[in-house]
Amino acid sequence: MITVYGIPNCDSVKKAREWLTQHGVGYVFHDFKKSGVPPVLLAQWVGTVGWERLINRQGLTWRKLDAATQATAVDAASACALMQAHSSLVKRPVVDWDGTALTVGWQAGSFEAALAKTLS
């Protein structure tokens, strides 16, 4: 099963969910605001794509953090702790393509490639 992780009011998550629906792809949605960021999965994601790609330094949540807190994100462990404390710091959406691929962020080309990999 394909799982989309994110928050429902995020524009990137909305685009991703719309793309999946338009392409007839079934998925389940995991809402970070309601269910949090699963620590085990966060560690797996960091191992797969790296913490630098997973932490969203462009978003409002990052910009609202004071400089001292931002400076604590120096490695995988510290970045994971920060993302656990502030779920909106995780770049969205994170999509687990039934264990065959993991995408971070919204890009149609990445989704097309991941879907093709999942279906093969």
Secondary structure as the mmCIF struct_conf table of DSSP 4:
data_model
#
loop_
_struct_conf.conf_type_id
_struct_conf.id
_struct_conf.beg_label_comp_id
_struct_conf.beg_label_asym_id
_struct_conf.beg_label_seq_id
_struct_conf.end_label_comp_id
_struct_conf.end_label_asym_id
_struct_conf.end_label_seq_id
STRN STRN1 ILE A 2 GLY A 6
TURN_TY1_P TURN_TY1_P1 PRO A 8 ASN A 9
HELX_RH_AL_P HELX_RH_AL_P1 ASP A 11 GLN A 22
TURN_TY1_P TURN_TY1_P2 HIS A 23 GLY A 24
STRN STRN2 TYR A 27 ASP A 31
HELX_RH_AL_P HELX_RH_AL_P2 PHE A 32 SER A 35
HELX_RH_AL_P HELX_RH_AL_P3 PRO A 39 VAL A 49
HELX_RH_AL_P HELX_RH_AL_P4 TRP A 51 LEU A 54
STRN STRN3 ILE A 55 ILE A 55
BEND BEND1 ARG A 57 GLY A 59
HELX_RH_AL_P HELX_RH_AL_P5 LEU A 60 LYS A 64
BEND BEND2 LEU A 65 LEU A 65
HELX_RH_AL_P HELX_RH_AL_P6 ALA A 67 GLN A 70
TURN_TY1_P TURN_TY1_P3 ALA A 71 THR A 72
BEND BEND3 ASP A 75 ASP A 75
HELX_RH_AL_P HELX_RH_AL_P7 ALA A 76 ALA A 85
HELX_RH_3T_P HELX_RH_3T_P1 SER A 87 LEU A 89
STRN STRN4 VAL A 90 VAL A 90
BEND BEND4 ARG A 92 ARG A 92
STRN STRN5 VAL A 94 TRP A 97
TURN_TY1_P TURN_TY1_P4 ASP A 98 GLY A 99
BEND BEND5 THR A 100 THR A 100
STRN STRN6 LEU A 102 VAL A 104
BEND BEND6 GLY A 105 GLY A 105
HELX_RH_AL_P HELX_RH_AL_P8 ALA A 108 LEU A 119
#
